[in-house]
């Protein structure tokens, strides 16, 4: 719909929500400060979402960072909305507090927007993997944040999303839910005629979840936005197939598909049981 070519170096606001992440926030900020982009055109906004640890104290150590707070609504999307309202720049770039950005992230994202003539890009999320992956790391790195697949179905996550800011004027802000508002918002943008493309060169790096507890926490958060019945019957068959078979189909990828399909539905059943128990206890 917009698809107007932007300047080679437009003004950019990087928006990052954070909640109780004293372990990672400093590493993210250090990587953001190393971005190869004109500093006078770059604003880094960290929005704290009610942290109880040293997160805010760490952020305040960096004079170049704008620290905002969202203490009314416990939602990373409400925090992002706070950052969006604060920004007046031409481009908004989103990532997460546990990521590390490539030094060319913004430069390559802007280049993709212009070269592909699009309004928003889904940048690549590269998982930081150990040489010996356990089952949960294999599952996490193949099931989530697969941005090439996301873009192929007209969506993106905010782990790596770069957008012309005037799209928010047209579409409004993210829904203030626990999970999934990024996919809903970008899907709506595409349905309204805005152009989305995948940009492999615009990279951020993300750790894999190594433990069952971390994977289940993610699953429970996702199912929290669905009815228990719909969460239980959704097999995710096409979604998993699309993510794993995006490139070449071979014997090993078929085995990986079967493994992740089984794991996905096992975790789904466990998550639904936990949600059901919590709902029963509340009533």
Secondary structure, DSSP 8 states (H G I E B T S, - for coil): -------TT--EEEEEEESS-TTTHHHHHHHHHT-SS-GGGEEEEEEE-S--SSHHHHHTT-TTEEEEE--SS--HHHHHHHHHHH--SSEEEEE-TTEEE-TTHHHHHHHHHHHHT-SEEEEEEEEE--SS--HHHHHHHHHS--HHHHHHTT---TTEEEEETHHHHHH------SS-HHHHHHHHHHHTT--EEEEEEEEEEEE---SHHHHHHHHHHHHTTS-HHHHHH---HHHHHHHHSSS---HHHHHHHHHHHHHHHHHHHHHHHHHHHHHHHH-
